[in-house]
């Protein structure tokens, strides 16, 4: 039922291949094709533990469908160390985010919809997947070549292309658990049991989840404009599973159960197979997910507990000015918010420049 292979995602300067493990779980027939990926960013290791716990769920009770698990998806990023810290969020050569280099173009989407306006759903799905395959192949065949991050991203994207469900496991810097939710999948998202949620539009910005939900969502929207109803045929989510540089196997087990419960709804297990302790779940629209930037440089004391509502005007950070020692000047600057909010994550360092992104907050929240 469980097998492992290696996928080459690039070549290193010494000629050795950069490879990632690919675990396949062949479940009983009749379920969806599911793709789960972790650790594209080097310091974001918690997702590997979640995949390990999830694999144990599959061993405990065979699911329906086929699961592809890709832990440690970026062998370059995970080995990108500076002293005691793992960097690996950005390609060290180009400076680009590893998770902004996937590909999709909607340039000929109208023509595709017109051509398949009267086709059945199975035919549309097969033809659209072939269109996405061709896009990736054309991108890979560029006579000018590709950047390291693009090469890796496109090979991972190819692997995930057949999936009906794509789950990309990440973490934040110093972060509470949160979930990026396509608006069309809002009714299913609460099954993950993640406390903080950001609702996404159908735009494509280069991330893995967007590379898989955005094409199918935009396809559904274009058909709707032509008077044809077509459900969005692929679900994709980014799960942010706590802080980077942190491994918590116990929490990984709980998050694996949440993934299992979501997949029950999608037909992989009988509903009720995986039990979780319900958490209060807050949400906001992506436009209301706000960053707070430092008004000055200094050394910062983070005051707002992650995941706990904060009132407008209450200090969320205190920036200390130790360069003023021995001077008759205020020793700190307090930073507060213009509205009520819930802190999701904050910068990993206590040493900040003016303009550093200190926190990110849910604002104008509602229950998921």
C-alpha positions as CSV (number, residue, x, y, z in Angstrom):
1,X,0.0,0.0,0.0
2,X,2.9,2.4,0.7
3,X,5.9,2.9,-1.5
4,X,8.7,5.5,-1.9
5,X,10.5,7.0,-4.9
6,X,12.8,10.0,-5.5
7,X,12.0,13.0,-7.6
8,X,14.8,15.0,-9.2
9,X,14.0,18.7,-8.8
10,X,17.3,20.1,-10.1
11,X,21.1,19.6,-10.3
12,X,23.7,20.9,-7.9
13,X,27.0,22.5,-8.9
14,X,28.9,19.3,-8.2
15,X,26.7,17.5,-10.7
16,X,24.7,15.6,-8.1
17,X,20.9,15.6,-8.4
18,X,18.8,17.6,-6.0
19,X,16.2,15.0,-5.0
20,X,13.1,14.9,-2.8
21,X,11.3,11.8,-1.4
22,X,7.9,10.9,-2.8
23,X,5.7,8.6,-0.8
24,X,2.7,7.0,-2.5
25,X,-0.2,5.5,-0.5
26,X,-2.4,3.4,-2.7
27,X,-5.8,3.3,-1.0
28,X,-9.0,1.5,-1.9
29,X,-10.6,2.5,-5.2
30,X,-13.3,5.1,-5.3
31,X,-11.5,8.0,-3.5
32,X,-9.8,11.2,-4.7
33,X,-6.2,11.8,-5.7
34,X,-4.6,13.8,-2.8
35,X,-1.2,15.6,-2.8
36,X,0.4,16.7,0.4
37,X,3.7,18.7,0.4
38,X,5.8,20.0,3.3
39,X,9.0,22.0,4.0
40,X,9.4,24.0,0.7
41,X,10.8,26.7,2.9
42,X,13.9,25.5,4.7
43,X,13.1,26.5,8.3
44,X,9.5,25.3,8.1
45,X,9.9,21.8,9.3
46,X,6.7,21.1,11.3
47,X,4.9,19.9,8.1
48,X,7.3,16.9,7.9
49,X,6.1,15.7,11.3
50,X,2.5,16.2,10.2
51,X,3.1,14.0,7.2
52,X,4.6,11.4,9.4
53,X,1.6,11.4,11.7
54,X,-0.7,11.4,8.7
55,X,1.0,8.3,7.3
56,X,0.2,6.5,10.5
57,X,-3.5,7.3,10.1
58,X,-3.3,5.7,6.6
59,X,-1.6,2.6,8.1
60,X,-4.2,2.4,10.9
61,X,-7.2,2.5,8.5
62,X,-6.7,2.2,4.8
63,X,-8.2,5.2,3.0
64,X,-10.0,5.4,-0.3
65,X,-8.0,7.1,-3.1
66,X,-4.4,7.7,-3.9
67,X,-2.2,9.9,-1.7
68,X,1.1,11.5,-2.7
69,X,3.2,12.8,0.2
70,X,6.3,15.0,-0.4
71,X,8.2,15.8,2.8
72,X,11.4,18.0,2.7
73,X,10.3,19.3,-0.7
74,X,13.3,21.7,-1.1
75,X,16.7,20.1,-0.6
76,X,18.4,23.4,-1.3
77,X,16.4,25.4,1.2
78,X,16.5,22.9,4.1
79,X,20.3,22.9,3.9
80,X,20.7,26.7,3.7
81,X,22.1,27.4,7.1
82,X,23.7,30.6,8.5
83,X,25.1,29.9,11.9
84,X,22.4,28.3,14.0
85,X,19.6,29.5,11.8
86,X,18.0,27.9,8.7
87,X,17.2,30.4,6.0
88,X,15.7,28.8,3.0
89,X,12.7,31.1,2.4
90,X,14.3,32.7,-0.6
91,X,16.4,31.3,-3.4
92,X,19.9,32.6,-2.4
93,X,20.8,33.3,-6.1
94,X,17.7,35.1,-7.3
95,X,16.3,36.3,-4.0
96,X,12.8,35.1,-5.0
97,X,10.5,33.3,-2.6
98,X,10.6,29.6,-3.3
99,X,6.8,29.5,-3.1
100,X,6.1,32.2,-5.7
101,X,7.5,30.4,-8.8
102,X,4.7,28.1,-9.9
103,X,3.0,28.7,-13.2
104,X,-0.5,29.4,-14.6
105,X,-1.8,31.6,-17.4
106,X,-5.5,32.2,-18.1
107,X,-4.8,33.9,-21.5
108,X,-6.8,31.4,-23.6
109,X,-9.4,30.5,-20.9
110,X,-12.3,32.1,-22.8
111,X,-11.6,30.1,-25.9
112,X,-11.4,26.9,-23.9
113,X,-14.8,27.5,-22.3
114,X,-16.4,28.3,-25.6
115,X,-15.0,25.1,-27.1
116,X,-16.3,23.0,-24.1
117,X,-19.5,24.8,-23.3
118,X,-21.6,21.7,-24.0
119,X,-19.1,19.1,-22.9
120,X,-19.7,16.8,-19.9
121,X,-17.8,17.4,-16.7
122,X,-15.4,14.4,-17.2
123,X,-14.4,15.6,-20.6
124,X,-13.9,19.2,-19.4
125,X,-11.7,18.0,-16.5
126,X,-9.5,15.8,-18.7
127,X,-9.1,18.5,-21.4
128,X,-8.3,21.2,-18.8
129,X,-5.7,19.1,-17.1
130,X,-4.1,18.5,-20.5
131,X,-4.1,22.2,-21.0
132,X,-2.4,22.8,-17.7
133,X,0.2,20.0,-18.5
134,X,0.9,21.8,-21.8
135,X,1.4,25.1,-20.1
136,X,4.0,23.7,-17.7
137,X,5.8,21.8,-20.5
138,X,5.9,25.0,-22.6
139,X,7.3,26.9,-19.7
140,X,10.0,24.2,-19.1
141,X,11.0,24.2,-22.7
142,X,11.9,27.9,-22.7
143,X,15.0,28.3,-25.0
144,X,16.3,30.8,-22.4
145,X,16.2,28.3,-19.6
146,X,14.7,28.6,-16.1
147,X,15.8,29.8,-12.7
148,X,16.6,27.2,-10.0
149,X,13.4,27.9,-8.1
150,X,11.3,27.7,-11.3
151,X,12.8,24.4,-12.2
152,X,12.0,23.0,-8.8
153,X,8.5,24.5,-8.6
154,X,7.5,23.2,-12.0
155,X,8.6,19.6,-11.3
156,X,6.7,19.7,-8.1
157,X,3.7,21.2,-9.8
158,X,3.7,18.5,-12.4
159,X,3.7,15.9,-9.7
160,X,0.6,17.5,-8.1
161,X,-1.2,18.2,-11.3
162,X,-3.4,15.0,-11.2
163,X,-4.6,15.7,-7.7
164,X,-8.2,16.6,-6.8
165,X,-6.9,18.0,-3.5
166,X,-3.6,19.8,-2.8
167,X,-2.5,20.6,0.7
168,X,0.7,22.6,1.1
169,X,2.1,22.6,4.7
170,X,4.1,25.6,5.9
171,X,4.8,27.5,9.1
172,X,5.1,31.2,9.9
173,X,8.1,33.0,11.6
174,X,6.8,33.1,15.2
175,X,3.2,32.1,14.4
176,X,-0.1,30.6,15.5
177,X,-1.7,28.0,13.3
178,X,-3.6,29.5,10.4
179,X,-5.2,28.4,7.1
180,X,-5.5,30.0,3.7
181,X,-9.0,29.2,2.5
182,X,-10.3,29.7,-1.1
183,X,-13.6,31.4,-0.7
184,X,-15.4,28.6,-2.7
185,X,-14.2,26.0,-0.2
186,X,-15.2,28.0,2.9
187,X,-17.9,25.5,3.9
188,X,-15.4,22.7,4.2
189,X,-12.4,24.6,5.7
190,X,-13.6,24.3,9.3
191,X,-13.0,20.6,9.3
192,X,-9.2,21.2,9.5
193,X,-9.9,22.6,13.0
194,X,-7.3,25.5,12.6
195,X,-8.1,28.5,14.7
196,X,-7.2,31.4,12.4
197,X,-8.3,31.5,8.7
198,X,-7.8,33.9,5.8
199,X,-10.3,33.7,2.9
200,X,-8.7,33.9,-0.5
201,X,-10.0,35.3,-3.9
202,X,-9.4,33.4,-7.2
203,X,-6.3,35.4,-8.1
204,X,-3.0,33.7,-9.0
205,X,0.1,34.9,-7.3
206,X,2.6,32.1,-7.9
207,X,2.0,30.0,-4.8
208,X,1.4,26.2,-4.9
209,X,-2.2,26.4,-3.5
210,X,-3.1,29.1,-6.0
211,X,-1.5,27.2,-8.9
212,X,-4.0,24.4,-8.2
213,X,-7.2,26.2,-7.0
214,X,-7.0,29.3,-9.2
215,X,-7.1,27.6,-12.6
216,X,-10.2,25.5,-11.7
217,X,-11.9,28.4,-9.9
218,X,-11.4,30.8,-12.8
219,X,-12.7,28.0,-15.1
220,X,-15.8,27.8,-13.1
221,X,-16.3,31.5,-13.1
222,X,-15.9,31.8,-16.8
223,X,-18.4,29.0,-17.4
224,X,-20.8,30.8,-15.1
225,X,-20.5,34.0,-17.2
226,X,-21.5,31.9,-20.2
227,X,-24.5,30.4,-18.4
228,X,-22.9,27.0,-17.6
229,X,-22.7,25.7,-14.1
230,X,-19.5,23.9,-13.3
231,X,-18.3,23.2,-9.7
232,X,-14.7,24.0,-8.8
233,X,-13.2,20.5,-9.3
234,X,-10.0,20.9,-7.3
235,X,-9.5,21.9,-3.6
236,X,-6.2,23.5,-2.5
237,X,-5.2,24.9,0.8
238,X,-2.0,26.3,2.5
239,X,-1.8,25.2,6.1
240,X,0.5,27.3,8.3
241,X,1.2,24.9,11.2
242,X,3.0,27.1,13.8
243,X,6.4,28.7,14.1
244,X,9.5,27.9,11.9
245,X,12.6,26.3,13.4
246,X,10.2,24.4,15.8
247,X,9.2,20.7,15.9
248,X,6.2,19.6,17.9
249,X,5.2,16.0,17.2
250,X,2.3,16.1,19.6
251,X,0.7,19.1,17.8
252,X,1.6,17.4,14.5
253,X,-0.6,14.5,15.5
254,X,-3.5,16.7,16.2
255,X,-3.1,18.5,12.9
256,X,-2.9,15.2,11.0
257,X,-6.2,14.3,12.6
258,X,-7.7,17.6,11.3
259,X,-6.5,16.8,7.8
260,X,-8.0,13.4,8.2
261,X,-11.3,14.8,9.2
262,X,-11.3,17.2,6.2
263,X,-10.5,14.2,3.9
264,X,-13.4,12.2,5.4
265,X,-15.7,14.9,4.0
266,X,-14.0,14.5,0.7
267,X,-14.6,10.7,0.6
268,X,-11.3,9.2,1.9
269,X,-12.7,7.7,5.1
270,X,-16.1,7.3,6.7
271,X,-17.1,10.4,8.5
272,X,-16.3,10.2,12.2
273,X,-13.1,8.2,11.7
274,X,-10.9,10.9,13.1
275,X,-11.9,12.8,16.3
276,X,-10.5,16.2,17.2
277,X,-11.0,18.6,20.1
278,X,-12.9,21.5,18.6
279,X,-11.1,24.9,18.5
280,X,-12.8,28.3,18.2
281,X,-12.2,29.4,14.6
282,X,-11.9,33.0,13.5
283,X,-11.6,34.2,9.9
284,X,-11.2,37.3,7.8
285,X,-11.0,38.2,4.1
286,X,-7.5,38.4,2.6
287,X,-7.9,42.2,2.1
288,X,-8.5,42.5,5.9
289,X,-5.3,40.5,6.8
290,X,-3.1,43.4,7.8
291,X,0.6,43.8,8.4
292,X,1.9,46.2,11.1
293,X,5.2,47.9,10.3
294,X,7.7,49.3,12.8
295,X,7.6,53.1,13.0
296,X,11.2,53.1,14.1
297,X,14.3,51.0,14.6
298,X,15.2,49.4,18.0
299,X,14.8,46.3,20.1
300,X,11.3,45.0,20.3
301,X,9.2,43.5,23.0
302,X,6.2,41.7,21.5
303,X,3.3,42.2,23.8
304,X,0.2,40.7,22.0
305,X,-0.3,37.0,22.5
306,X,-0.8,35.2,19.2
307,X,-4.4,34.1,18.5
308,X,-5.9,36.3,21.3
309,X,-8.1,39.3,20.3
310,X,-6.6,42.7,20.9
311,X,-8.5,45.9,21.3
312,X,-7.8,49.1,19.3
313,X,-5.4,51.4,21.2
314,X,-3.9,48.7,23.4
315,X,-0.1,48.4,23.0
316,X,0.9,45.3,21.0
317,X,4.6,46.0,20.9
318,X,7.2,48.1,22.8
319,X,10.3,49.2,20.9
320,X,13.2,49.9,23.2
321,X,15.8,52.6,22.4
322,X,19.0,51.5,24.2
323,X,21.0,54.0,22.1
324,X,19.4,56.6,24.4
325,X,21.0,55.2,27.6
326,X,22.3,58.0,29.7
327,X,20.1,60.6,27.8
328,X,17.0,62.4,29.1
329,X,14.7,60.9,26.4
330,X,12.0,58.3,26.5
331,X,13.5,54.8,26.5
332,X,10.7,53.1,24.4
333,X,8.0,53.6,21.8
334,X,4.7,51.8,22.2
335,X,2.8,50.6,19.1
336,X,-0.9,50.0,19.0
337,X,-3.6,49.3,16.5
338,X,-6.3,51.4,14.9
339,X,-8.9,48.7,15.2
340,X,-9.7,45.5,17.0
341,X,-7.7,42.5,15.7
342,X,-6.3,39.1,16.3
343,X,-2.5,38.6,16.0
344,X,-1.5,35.7,13.8
345,X,2.3,35.9,13.6
346,X,5.2,38.2,14.4
347,X,8.7,38.8,13.2
348,X,11.2,36.3,14.5
349,X,13.9,38.7,15.7
350,X,13.8,41.3,18.5
351,X,16.1,43.5,16.5
352,X,14.2,45.6,14.0
353,X,14.7,48.4,11.5
354,X,12.2,51.1,10.7
355,X,9.6,49.5,8.3
356,X,10.1,45.9,9.5
357,X,6.9,43.9,9.4
358,X,6.3,43.4,13.1
359,X,3.0,41.5,13.2
360,X,0.2,40.3,10.9
361,X,-3.4,40.5,12.1
362,X,-6.9,39.3,11.3
363,X,-9.2,42.3,11.2
364,X,-12.9,42.6,10.7
365,X,-13.2,39.0,11.8
366,X,-16.1,36.6,11.8
367,X,-16.7,32.9,12.7
368,X,-15.6,30.5,10.0
